[in-house]
Amino acid sequence: MQCIKHISKMPILELLTPSLNSDAASQIAFRAQWPALCKTIVSAPGASHVRYGYMITENEINVEHELKLVLSLNWTNMPAFQSFVTSDTFKALSGTVKPHALAPPEIQLYKSPTEGLHISSQGFTEVFRTKVPNDKLEVEVGGAWKRFMDAINEKHDIESLHGLSLNLPEKVFVGAIGWRSLEDREAANNDDALARSKKEVQGFADTNSFLVKLSPA
């Protein structure tokens, strides 16, 4: 188990995937307000690479009509994140989002081995999240992810990252791929060897995946 002192100095990847109201009026209002709200996050000390977009697919099912927001950003360290979420700015931001949300959003923090820009600056980002409640499963999921990345990198020029959650009730493994285009992703999905590797990653219980096009805030 890592000591808090070590974690406090690590770069942090934050993902937010809130559930939003589905009625048309609320969706229109939210889409109009959200870009300005993102600017508030961009100006927070320690925040960088703030990107947002809406899911294209979730678990391989098209969900473009459902307004499933994705927010991705990096924090220089845990104190920077904690300072923001205890600030008046965050309280005001939460108050603005609350009327549009079905439930309070779950903030997901992950240990980020890199700053993440090489993922969210690509054309499309595909994210895989799997609960790993024990060390054995963590090793198995990590091994499957490595085999998947090795298979992709043999044939495609992609960037990727992976890490483990810091703040969720159950530990979660996250992996992300930056695709230059939907055509590149489709070609990978149509490759038998890559499809088998991907199916292995998605085959674990409590696995969720989504595809999103992220834009700078």
N, C-alpha and C positions, 0 to 999 in steps of 0.2 A: 504494500500500500504506500502511495507516494505521500511525502510529508507536505503540509500546507505551504511551507516556505518554498518548496520546489514548484508546486502548482502555481503559486502567486506570480512567478517569474515567467511562466510559459505563455506563448501566444495562444489565443483562444478563438475557436471558430464557433460562431453562433448561427443557429438555424431556427427560423420561426415559421410555422405553417398553421396559422390560425383558421378556425372554422368561421366563415362569415355568413351573414343572413343571405338567403337566396332570392328574396323579393327584389324586383327590378329597381324600385326606387332606391332601396338601400345600396344596391350594387352600383348604381349610377353615382350616388353621393360619395360612396367610398372611393371609387376610381378617380373622382375629381379631387378628393382631399389627399389621397395617399402620397403622390409625388412630393407635395409640400411637407408632409409629415416626415418623409425620408430625409429631407434636407436637415431636419432637426437632429436626426441621428448622425448624419455626416459630420455635423459640427461638434459632436461630443468628443472631448479629449480622449485619445486612445483608440478611437474607432477608425477603421479604414476599410477600403474595398466594399463599401455598402452597395449591394445589388438587390434588385427585387424583380419579380415577374409572377406569372400565373401558370400553374401546372398545365401541361399539354396532355400528359397521360399520368395515371396513377395505377400501379400494378398492371400495366399494359392496356388499360382501358382509357379511352378518350374522355377527358373531364374538362375540356376547354369551356364548356357552357356553365360550369359550376363555380367559377370565380374562386379558385383555390390559390390563395396568395402564398408566395415563398419569399422570405427575406433572408439574405445571407450577408454576413459581415464578419470582420475580424477585430479582435481586441488585442492590444499589445500585451495585456496581462489581466489577471483576475481582478486586481484592485481597480483598474480602469472600468471594467464592466460593473463592479459593485458600486462604484462612485456614481455611475450613470443611473442605475436602477433605483438609487435612493435619492435622486435629485428631483427638484420641482419640475424640471423639463420632462422627465420620464412620467411623472404623475399627470402632467397636462397631456402628454402624448397618449397615455393609457385612457384618459377620460374621453379623448376624441375618438379613439378606436372602439371603445366599449359598446356604444349603441349599435355598431355594425357586426359585432361578434356574437356567435351563438353561445360561447363559453370563454372564460379567461384563457388566453393562449398559453401553451406550454413552451417556456423558453428552454431551448436545448443548447447546451454548451459542450464542445468537444475539444480534446487535446489536438491541436493543429501542428503537425510537423513542419508545415510551410505556411506562408501567408494566405494561400488560397486564391490569389489573383489569377493564377494560370488556369484555374478551373472556371470561375465565374466570368472571366473575360472571353471564354470560348463562345462559339455560337449557341450551343445548347449544353445544358448540364443535366446529367442523369445521376440520381442519388439513390443509394441503397442503405437501408437501416435495418439492423437485426438485433433483437434482444439477446444478450449473452449473459445469463444469470450466474454462470459458473466458469471456471478457468478452462475446463475441457471444451466447452462449446466455444469459448472465445478463441481457442487455438484452432478449432475446426473451421470456424467462420473465417478467421484470418488466413488460413491455408487455402480455402476455396477462393477467397478474394485474390490472393497472390497468383493462383493458377489462372484465374480469369484475366488478370492484368498481363501476365506473361503471354497468354494466347493472343490477346488483342495487340500487344506491342510487337508481335512478330509480323503483323500485317498492316497495322494502322499507326499513324503518328498522332497519339492522343496524350493528354496530361491527366493525371489522377492524383487523388489523395485518399488517405484513410486515417481513422483515429477512433478513440473511445470516449464515451460520454463522461462528463464530470459531475453533473448535477441531477441526473434522472433517477427515479426510484429504483429502476433496474438498469444495469449497465447495458449500453447500446453500442454496437459497432457501426460506424458509418463509413461508407466508401462513396466516392464521387468521381465521375468521368466527365471530361470536357470534350464534347464532340464539335468538330468544325462545322458540320452540317447534318441535316436529317438524313441526307443521302449516305454519308459515311456510317451513321448508326444503322441504317437499314441494311447496308452491305454487310456489316458485322453480324447483324441478327440473322441474315440469310446464309451465313457461313456455318456449316454443320458443327465444326469443332468449337467455334466461339459460342454458338447457341447452347451447346452442351455445358460449357463452362459457366455461362450466364445462368442456365437453369439450375446448376449446382448452388450458385450464390442465392438465387431466389427460392430455392427449395427448403431452406431452413424455416422452422416455425417462427411466427412473430417477425416476419420480414415484410417490409414495406418499401416500394420503390416508386420514384416519380421522375418525370422528364419536364424540364422547365427552360424557358429562354429568359435569362437574367439580363437586366439593363442597369447601367449605373444610375444611382439616385441623384 
